[in-house]
Amino acid sequence: MSSLDRQLLSGDSAIALGALHGGVALGTGYPGTPSTEILEYLAQIGGKAQWSPNEKVALEVGIGVAYGGARSLVTMKHVGVNVAADPLFSVAHTGVVGALVLVSADDPGMASSQNEQDNRRYAVAAALPMLEPADSQEAYDFMLAAIEISERWHIPVLLRVTTRICHTQAPVVPAAPLPVKAPFFEHDLRGRNLIPANARPAHRRLRQKLAEMAEWSETTPLNYVLPGSQQLGIITSGVSFMHAREVASEASFLKLGFTHPLPLKKIAEFVRSVERCVVIEEGDPYLADAIRAAGLVVENKPEMYRFGELNTNRVKRILAHDVSPEPTRPPGKPPELCDGCSHHVVFQAFKNLDCIVAGDIGCYALGVLPPYSAMDCCVCMGSSIPIGLGLRHVLPKAEAKRVVSVIGDSTFVHSGMTGLAEMVYNPPPTGHVVVILDNSTTAMTGHQEHPGTGRTLDHSATGKIVYEKLGQAMGLEDVRVIPLGKDCAAFQSILVEALASEKLVLLIARRPCVLAAKHIREYEKCAPGTPATEVAHE
């Protein structure tokens, strides 16, 4: 089948195909549901894609690609944009030469996330143009449009999708590939060095670009009206358009695809054309707030519908002003650590010793649930080590000596190394114990590779970060590798000794994920010379 034939694709796959047809030279990112499959599919269909240690690094690599006159795609879930925000705000000011498209995959309803932040707010805060597709076809089309917008205004573009768009399959009819220019580099010392003397005029240029894009948004076909009844008009974007269209097909619709800067003249004209105008959107009242701030009278959804995903039933209730309690969802099966997972041993020891456990983001966060209930906090990627240190600094000695920080191998590479630096630089009086759960994969998002596995996105051999050598090089007093088995006693005795030592201790609890061990062995057979990952344990 040709890549230009009609295909059934998820939104993630459609974005990847759009990147391929858009001439993207490199896709970078960090795996995180619901964005993970974009780069995986891009690599599968012949594009160049790679995992970065974290989202900030991924964006900075993408910036370098775009500074070199080539096209880059950077993917991450919504909370990943928090990590990448520093370079994101700055590159909006420096601008780019080639295209730079950042995909923010938001997770309304928190299917697999610690919050449900609405990243449309980032477009406003960082002064970036933003596109919101409503289905797989638009995910493909808007990826191409984002490339063209980025190159036209020399600015990064935020392509904002949600879980429902990412994972729902729909037909996609591809277009002809975009023409591609050869990469090149031009010196621009004033434009790309944001010292205050350069940043001040850069800010003015950025605002001028936004003003031009605001005018363009009034006429772009990315924003269009579907005429219908004058009694009811609906302003909407993204997947909310699909729900609202199904519920109120007779209504007039203003469907917004280019949602920052907003086409306020077009919106005002639409509001005046109908008797009742309702804004239907998932998450924050981003559209409603902006439209009301422009002095236009529209209805916003009640606060109760701000939480979770929208669906056709909830849209019906919004249109009917129904604020009665919604039906309670039947409880599902509580998640739990996999049978045979080596993390069972670690959390059993934490429970047995009544440790105070500063946890982190990963499948091991399930240690907070029964039968262990042995994780006291889980805030964000890499937070376990600094939070544990803070607890150690202030708790009475008897309690401080029970504090342990636990972090996964992929999360450690993502943002745990600076925590170790803090540990060495500002050691608590009682020392500290950090446990890296090294299962040789990024298990939570589907067994992706990372810099600690010694394999790239396509599982071929590459350089490898060795945690024990890193810990020693950073100056830790006691670094141990513990091959985990099924017996908790051996690990627990080592943990007891470490807690009593009042030293800075790094314990690397190593055993491959039971779901990935077979594949790891196969990867290593195909790539001789890959550093050993100790896959002998079953």
C-alpha positions as CSV (number, residue, x, y, z in Angstrom):
1,M,0.0,0.0,0.0
2,S,1.3,3.4,-0.9
3,S,1.7,6.0,1.9
4,L,-0.7,8.2,-0.1
5,D,-3.5,5.6,0.0
6,R,-6.5,6.1,2.3
7,Q,-5.6,4.6,5.7
8,L,-7.2,3.9,9.0
9,L,-5.0,5.6,11.6
10,S,-5.0,6.8,15.1
11,G,-4.4,10.5,15.7
12,D,-0.8,9.7,16.9
13,S,-0.1,7.7,13.7
14,A,-1.7,10.4,11.6
15,I,0.6,13.0,13.1
16,A,3.6,10.8,12.4
17,L,2.5,10.3,8.8
18,G,2.0,14.1,8.5
19,A,5.5,14.6,9.8
20,L,6.9,12.1,7.2
21,H,5.0,13.8,4.3
22,G,6.0,17.2,5.7
23,G,9.7,16.4,5.4
24,V,10.5,16.4,9.1
25,A,14.2,15.6,9.4
26,L,14.1,14.5,13.0
27,G,11.5,13.6,15.6
28,T,12.5,13.8,19.2
29,G,10.6,13.3,22.5
30,Y,10.2,11.5,25.7
31,P,7.6,8.7,26.0
32,G,4.5,9.5,27.8
33,T,0.9,8.5,27.3
34,P,-0.9,9.5,25.1
35,S,1.9,10.8,22.9
36,T,4.3,7.8,22.8
37,E,3.1,6.2,19.6
38,I,3.8,9.2,17.5
39,L,7.6,8.7,17.3
40,E,7.3,4.9,17.4
41,Y,5.1,5.0,14.2
42,L,7.3,7.7,12.6
43,A,10.3,5.3,12.9
44,Q,8.2,2.4,11.7
45,I,7.2,4.2,8.5
46,G,10.7,5.3,7.6
47,G,11.1,8.6,9.4
48,K,14.0,9.4,11.7
49,A,13.0,9.5,15.4
50,Q,14.8,9.2,18.7
51,W,14.0,9.2,22.4
52,S,15.7,11.9,24.5
53,P,16.5,11.7,28.2
54,N,13.7,14.2,29.0
55,E,11.4,16.6,27.3
56,K,13.6,19.7,27.8
57,V,16.5,18.0,26.0
58,A,14.1,16.7,23.3
59,L,12.9,20.3,22.6
60,E,16.4,21.7,22.6
61,V,17.5,19.1,20.0
62,G,14.5,20.1,18.0
63,I,15.5,23.7,18.3
64,G,18.9,22.9,16.9
65,V,17.4,21.1,14.0
66,A,15.2,24.1,13.2
67,Y,18.1,26.5,13.6
68,G,19.8,24.4,10.9
69,G,17.0,25.1,8.4
70,A,15.5,21.7,8.7
71,R,12.1,20.6,10.1
72,S,11.7,19.1,13.5
73,L,8.9,17.4,15.4
74,V,9.0,17.2,19.3
75,T,6.5,15.1,21.1
76,M,5.5,14.8,24.8
77,K,2.5,14.5,27.1
78,H,1.0,17.5,28.7
79,V,3.1,17.5,31.9
80,G,6.2,17.1,29.7
81,V,5.7,20.6,28.5
82,N,6.3,21.8,32.1
83,V,9.7,20.3,31.8
84,A,10.3,21.8,28.4
85,A,8.9,25.2,29.3
86,D,12.2,27.0,29.8
87,P,13.5,26.6,26.2
88,L,9.9,26.8,24.8
89,F,9.4,30.4,26.0
90,S,12.8,31.5,24.8
91,V,12.6,29.9,21.3
92,A,9.4,31.8,20.7
93,H,11.5,34.9,21.0
94,T,14.5,33.7,19.0
95,G,12.3,32.3,16.3
96,V,13.4,29.4,14.0
97,V,14.6,29.0,10.4
98,G,13.2,25.5,9.6
99,A,9.9,24.3,11.1
100,L,9.5,23.4,14.8
101,V,6.3,21.7,15.8
102,L,5.7,20.7,19.4
103,V,3.0,18.2,20.1
104,S,1.4,18.5,23.5
105,A,-0.8,15.4,24.2
106,D,-3.1,16.4,27.0
107,D,-4.9,13.8,29.1
108,P,-8.4,15.1,30.2
109,G,-9.7,12.7,32.9
110,M,-6.2,11.6,33.8
111,A,-6.3,8.2,32.2
112,S,-2.5,7.9,32.9
113,S,-1.4,11.2,34.5
114,Q,-1.0,13.0,37.8
115,N,-3.1,16.0,36.7
116,E,-5.3,17.2,33.8
117,Q,-3.8,20.5,33.0
118,D,-5.0,22.2,29.9
119,N,-2.0,23.2,27.8
120,R,-3.9,25.6,25.6
121,R,-2.8,28.0,28.3
122,Y,0.8,27.5,27.2
123,A,0.1,28.9,23.8
124,V,-1.0,32.2,25.4
125,A,1.8,32.3,28.0
126,A,4.6,31.5,25.6
127,A,3.0,33.5,22.7
128,L,2.8,30.6,20.3
129,P,0.4,29.8,17.5
130,M,-1.7,26.7,18.3
131,L,-3.7,24.2,16.3
132,E,-6.3,21.7,17.7
133,P,-7.3,18.8,15.4
134,A,-10.7,17.1,15.9
135,D,-9.9,13.7,14.4
136,S,-7.2,11.7,12.7
137,Q,-7.7,13.4,9.3
138,E,-7.2,16.8,10.9
139,A,-4.3,15.5,13.0
140,Y,-2.6,14.7,9.7
141,D,-3.7,17.9,7.9
142,F,-2.8,20.1,10.9
143,M,0.7,18.6,11.1
144,L,1.3,19.8,7.6
145,A,-0.3,23.1,8.3
146,A,1.8,23.6,11.4
147,I,5.0,23.1,9.4
148,E,3.9,25.7,6.9
149,I,2.9,28.2,9.6
150,S,6.1,27.6,11.5
151,E,8.2,28.4,8.4
152,R,6.0,31.3,7.3
153,W,6.4,33.2,10.5
154,H,9.6,31.6,11.7
155,I,8.1,30.5,15.0
156,P,7.5,27.2,16.8
157,V,3.9,25.9,16.6
158,L,2.0,24.1,19.4
159,L,-0.1,21.2,18.0
160,R,-2.4,20.3,20.9
161,V,-4.1,17.0,21.0
162,T,-5.9,15.0,23.7
163,T,-6.1,11.3,24.6
164,R,-9.3,10.7,22.6
165,I,-7.7,12.2,19.4
166,C,-4.4,10.3,20.0
167,H,-5.9,6.9,20.4
168,T,-9.0,6.9,18.3
169,Q,-8.7,5.5,14.7
170,A,-10.4,7.2,11.8
171,P,-9.9,7.3,8.0
172,V,-7.1,9.5,6.7
173,V,-6.6,10.5,3.1
174,P,-3.0,11.7,2.7
175,A,-1.9,14.7,0.6
176,A,1.1,15.2,-1.6
177,P,4.3,15.6,0.4
178,L,5.6,19.1,1.0
179,P,8.7,20.2,-0.8
180,V,11.8,20.1,1.3
181,K,14.9,22.4,1.2
182,A,18.4,21.3,2.1
183,P,19.4,22.2,5.7
184,F,21.7,25.2,6.1
185,F,23.0,27.5,8.8
186,E,23.2,31.3,9.0
187,H,24.8,33.3,11.8
188,D,22.3,35.4,13.7
189,L,24.0,36.5,16.9
190,R,21.5,39.1,17.8
191,G,18.5,37.0,17.1
192,R,19.5,33.8,19.0
193,N,21.4,35.2,22.0
194,L,18.8,36.4,24.5
195,I,20.8,38.8,26.5
196,P,18.5,41.7,27.5
197,A,19.7,44.0,24.7
198,N,18.6,41.4,22.2
199,A,15.6,40.0,24.0
200,R,13.7,43.4,24.2
201,P,13.4,43.9,20.4
202,A,12.8,40.1,20.1
203,H,9.8,40.4,22.3
204,R,8.4,43.2,20.1
205,R,9.0,41.1,16.9
206,L,7.2,38.2,18.6
207,R,4.1,40.3,19.4
208,Q,4.1,41.6,15.8
209,K,4.1,38.0,14.5
210,L,1.1,37.3,16.8
211,A,-0.7,40.3,15.5
212,E,-0.2,39.2,11.9
213,M,-1.3,35.7,12.7
214,A,-4.4,37.0,14.5
215,E,-5.4,38.7,11.2
216,W,-4.6,35.6,9.2
217,S,-6.8,33.5,11.6
218,E,-9.8,35.5,10.5
219,T,-9.7,34.0,7.0
220,T,-7.8,30.7,7.3
221,P,-10.0,27.6,6.4
222,L,-8.7,26.1,9.6
223,N,-11.5,28.1,11.3
224,Y,-14.9,27.7,9.6
225,V,-18.6,28.1,10.0
226,L,-21.1,25.2,9.5
227,P,-24.4,27.1,9.0
228,G,-27.5,25.7,10.7
229,S,-30.2,26.9,13.1
230,Q,-30.1,30.5,14.1
231,Q,-31.6,29.5,17.5
232,L,-28.5,27.7,18.6
233,G,-24.8,28.4,17.8
234,I,-21.9,26.4,19.1
235,I,-18.3,27.5,19.3
236,T,-16.0,24.5,19.7
237,S,-12.6,23.0,19.0
238,G,-10.8,19.6,19.0
239,V,-12.7,16.4,19.8
240,S,-15.5,18.5,21.5
241,F,-16.6,19.4,18.0
242,M,-17.3,15.7,17.2
243,H,-19.4,15.3,20.4
244,A,-21.4,18.5,19.9
245,R,-22.0,17.8,16.2
246,E,-23.4,14.4,17.0
247,V,-25.7,15.9,19.7
248,A,-26.9,19.0,18.0
249,S,-26.5,18.5,14.3
250,E,-29.1,21.2,13.6
251,A,-27.1,23.9,15.3
252,S,-24.8,26.4,13.6
253,F,-21.2,25.7,14.4
254,L,-18.0,27.8,14.5
255,K,-15.4,25.1,14.4
256,L,-12.0,26.5,15.5
257,G,-8.8,24.6,14.4
258,F,-6.4,27.5,14.8
259,T,-7.0,28.5,18.4
260,H,-4.3,30.9,19.2
261,P,-4.4,33.7,18.3
262,L,-8.2,33.5,18.1
263,P,-10.2,35.0,15.2
264,L,-12.1,37.4,17.4
265,K,-13.8,39.3,14.5
266,K,-15.1,36.0,13.1
267,I,-16.2,34.9,16.5
268,A,-18.0,38.2,17.1
269,E,-19.8,37.9,13.7
270,F,-20.9,34.3,14.6
271,V,-22.1,35.2,18.1
272,R,-24.3,38.0,16.6
273,S,-25.7,35.6,14.0
274,V,-27.4,33.3,16.5
275,E,-29.9,33.8,19.3
276,R,-28.1,31.5,21.8
277,C,-24.3,30.9,21.6
278,V,-22.7,28.1,23.7
279,V,-19.0,27.3,24.0
280,I,-18.4,23.6,24.2
281,E,-14.8,22.7,25.1
282,E,-13.0,20.1,27.2
283,G,-11.0,21.1,30.3
284,D,-10.4,24.8,31.1
285,P,-12.8,27.5,29.8
286,Y,-10.0,28.7,27.5
287,L,-12.2,29.7,24.6
288,A,-15.0,30.9,26.8
289,D,-12.7,33.1,28.9
290,A,-11.1,34.7,25.8
291,I,-14.4,35.3,24.0
292,R,-16.0,36.8,27.1
293,A,-12.9,39.0,27.7
294,A,-13.6,40.4,24.2
295,G,-17.0,41.6,25.4
296,L,-19.0,38.9,23.7
297,V,-22.0,37.2,25.4
298,V,-21.6,33.4,25.3
299,E,-22.6,30.5,27.6
300,N,-19.9,28.6,29.3
301,K,-20.2,25.0,30.6
302,P,-20.9,24.7,34.4
303,E,-17.9,24.1,36.5
304,M,-18.8,20.4,37.1
305,Y,-18.0,19.7,33.4
306,R,-14.5,21.1,33.7
307,F,-13.3,17.8,35.1
308,G,-12.7,14.7,32.9
309,E,-13.4,14.1,29.3
310,L,-16.6,15.3,27.5
311,N,-18.9,12.9,25.7
312,T,-22.2,13.1,23.9
313,N,-24.2,12.7,27.1
314,R,-22.3,15.4,28.9
315,V,-22.7,17.8,26.0
316,K,-26.5,17.1,26.0
317,R,-26.5,18.0,29.7
318,I,-24.5,21.2,29.1
319,L,-26.9,22.3,26.4
320,A,-29.9,21.5,28.7
321,H,-28.4,23.4,31.7
322,D,-28.5,20.1,33.6
323,V,-26.3,20.3,36.7
324,S,-27.9,17.4,38.5
325,P,-25.3,14.8,39.8
326,E,-23.9,12.7,37.1
327,P,-24.2,8.9,37.3
328,T,-21.4,7.3,39.4
329,R,-19.0,5.2,37.4
330,P,-18.9,1.6,38.5
331,P,-15.6,0.8,40.2
332,G,-13.0,-0.9,38.1
333,K,-10.4,-3.4,39.1
334,P,-7.7,-1.5,41.1
335,P,-4.3,-1.5,39.3
336,E,-1.5,-3.5,40.8
337,L,2.1,-4.5,40.2
338,C,2.5,-7.3,37.7
339,D,2.9,-10.8,39.0
340,G,6.6,-11.6,39.2
341,C,7.6,-7.9,39.1
342,S,10.8,-7.4,41.1
343,H,9.3,-4.3,42.7
344,H,7.3,-6.5,45.0
345,V,10.5,-7.3,46.9
346,V,11.4,-3.7,47.4
347,F,8.0,-2.5,48.5
348,Q,7.6,-5.4,50.9
349,A,10.9,-4.4,52.5
350,F,9.7,-0.7,52.7
351,K,6.5,-1.9,54.4
352,N,8.3,-4.3,56.8
353,L,10.7,-1.6,57.9
354,D,7.9,1.1,58.1
355,C,10.0,3.4,55.8
356,I,9.0,6.9,54.9
357,V,9.1,6.6,51.2
358,A,9.5,9.5,48.8
359,G,8.3,8.1,45.5
360,D,8.4,9.0,41.8
361,I,6.6,8.7,38.5
362,G,6.6,5.2,37.0
363,C,4.8,1.8,37.3
364,Y,6.4,1.4,40.7
365,A,4.0,4.2,41.9
366,L,1.6,1.3,42.3
367,G,3.5,0.6,45.5
368,V,1.2,3.2,47.1
369,L,-1.7,0.8,46.8
370,P,-2.5,-2.3,48.8
371,P,-1.1,-4.7,49.7
372,Y,2.0,-2.5,50.4
373,S,0.7,1.0,50.8
374,A,4.4,1.9,51.0
375,M,4.8,5.2,49.1
376,D,4.2,8.5,50.9
377,C,4.4,10.9,48.0
378,C,4.6,11.0,44.2
379,V,4.7,14.5,42.8
380,C,6.5,14.7,39.5
381,M,9.4,13.2,37.5
382,G,12.6,13.2,39.6
383,S,11.1,14.7,42.7
384,S,11.7,11.7,44.9
385,I,15.3,12.4,45.8
386,P,15.0,16.1,46.6
387,I,11.8,15.5,48.6
388,G,13.5,12.7,50.5
389,L,16.4,15.0,51.3
390,G,14.0,17.7,52.5
391,L,12.4,15.3,54.9
392,R,15.8,14.1,56.1
393,H,16.8,17.7,56.8
394,V,13.9,18.5,59.1
395,L,12.6,15.3,60.7
396,P,13.8,14.2,64.2
397,K,16.7,11.8,63.8
398,A,14.7,8.6,64.5
399,E,12.3,9.5,61.8
400,A,14.8,10.9,59.4
401,K,16.7,7.6,59.4
402,R,13.6,5.9,58.0
403,V,13.4,8.1,54.9
404,V,14.1,6.4,51.5
405,S,13.8,7.9,48.0
406,V,12.8,5.4,45.3
407,I,13.0,6.1,41.5
408,G,12.9,4.1,38.3
409,D,15.7,3.8,35.9
410,S,14.1,5.8,33.1
411,T,12.9,8.5,35.5
412,F,16.4,8.7,37.0
413,V,17.9,9.5,33.6
414,H,15.0,11.9,33.0
415,S,15.5,14.1,36.0
416,G,17.1,12.2,38.9
417,M,20.7,13.0,38.4
418,T,20.3,16.6,39.7
419,G,18.8,15.1,42.8
420,L,22.0,13.1,43.3
421,A,24.0,16.3,42.9
422,E,21.9,17.9,45.6
423,M,22.5,14.9,47.8
424,V,26.2,15.2,47.5
425,Y,26.3,19.0,47.8
426,N,23.9,19.4,50.7
427,P,24.0,16.1,52.6
428,P,21.5,15.7,55.5
429,P,23.1,14.9,58.9
430,T,21.7,11.4,58.8
431,G,22.8,10.7,55.3
432,H,20.3,9.4,52.8
433,V,19.3,6.3,50.9
434,V,18.3,6.3,47.3
435,V,17.0,3.1,45.5
436,I,17.0,3.0,41.7
437,L,14.6,0.4,40.5
438,D,16.5,-0.7,37.3
439,N,14.2,-2.9,35.2
440,S,16.1,-2.0,31.9
441,T,13.1,-0.3,30.2
442,T,10.6,2.5,30.4
443,A,7.9,0.1,31.5
444,M,5.0,2.4,32.3
445,T,4.6,3.7,28.8
446,G,5.1,0.4,26.9
447,H,8.7,-0.6,27.2
448,Q,10.6,2.1,25.4
449,E,14.3,2.4,25.5
450,H,16.3,5.2,27.3
451,P,19.9,6.2,27.8
452,G,20.3,3.6,30.6
453,T,19.4,0.6,28.4
454,G,22.2,0.9,25.8
455,R,19.6,0.8,23.0
456,T,18.0,3.4,20.8
457,L,14.3,3.9,19.8
458,D,14.6,1.1,17.2
459,H,16.4,-1.2,19.8
460,S,19.8,-1.0,18.1
461,A,23.0,-0.7,20.3
462,T,24.3,2.6,21.4
463,G,26.1,4.2,24.4
464,K,24.8,3.4,27.9
465,I,24.7,5.2,31.2
466,V,25.9,3.0,34.0
467,Y,24.3,4.2,37.2
468,E,26.8,2.7,39.6
469,K,29.7,4.4,37.8
470,L,27.7,7.6,37.6
471,G,27.0,7.5,41.4
472,Q,30.7,6.9,42.2
473,A,31.8,9.7,39.8
474,M,29.4,12.1,41.6
475,G,31.0,11.4,44.9
476,L,28.6,9.0,46.7
477,E,30.1,7.2,49.6
478,D,28.3,3.8,49.2
479,V,27.1,2.5,45.8
480,R,25.8,-1.0,45.5
481,V,24.2,-3.1,42.8
482,I,21.6,-5.6,44.1
483,P,20.4,-8.3,41.7
484,L,16.9,-8.9,42.8
485,G,15.3,-12.3,43.2
486,K,12.1,-13.4,44.7
487,D,13.4,-13.3,48.3
488,C,12.7,-10.1,50.2
489,A,15.1,-10.9,53.0
490,A,18.3,-10.3,51.1
491,F,17.3,-6.9,49.9
492,Q,15.8,-6.0,53.3
493,S,19.0,-6.8,55.1
494,I,21.0,-4.5,52.8
495,L,18.4,-1.7,53.2
496,V,18.6,-2.0,57.0
497,E,22.3,-1.6,56.9
498,A,22.1,1.3,54.5
499,L,19.5,3.1,56.7
500,A,21.6,2.6,59.8
501,S,24.9,3.8,58.2
502,E,24.0,7.5,58.1
503,K,25.9,7.7,54.8
504,L,24.9,8.7,51.4
505,V,23.9,5.4,49.9
506,L,22.8,4.5,46.3
507,L,21.2,1.1,45.9
508,I,20.6,-0.1,42.4
509,A,18.0,-2.8,42.6
510,R,18.4,-4.5,39.2
511,R,16.2,-7.0,37.4
512,P,14.6,-6.6,33.9
513,C,10.9,-6.1,33.7
514,V,9.2,-9.5,33.5
515,L,7.3,-8.4,30.4
516,A,10.4,-7.1,28.6
517,A,13.1,-9.6,29.5
518,K,12.5,-11.9,26.5
519,H,12.6,-9.0,24.1
520,I,15.7,-7.6,25.7
521,R,17.5,-10.9,25.1
522,E,16.4,-10.8,21.5
523,Y,17.6,-7.2,21.0
524,E,21.0,-8.2,22.4
525,K,21.3,-11.2,20.2
526,C,20.7,-9.0,17.2
527,A,23.2,-6.4,18.4
528,P,26.3,-8.1,19.7
529,G,28.5,-5.9,21.8
530,T,25.6,-4.2,23.6
531,P,26.5,-3.8,27.3
532,A,25.1,-6.5,29.4
533,T,21.8,-5.8,31.1
534,E,21.7,-8.9,33.3
535,V,18.7,-10.6,31.8
536,A,19.5,-14.0,33.3
537,H,16.8,-13.7,36.1
538,E,13.4,-14.9,35.1
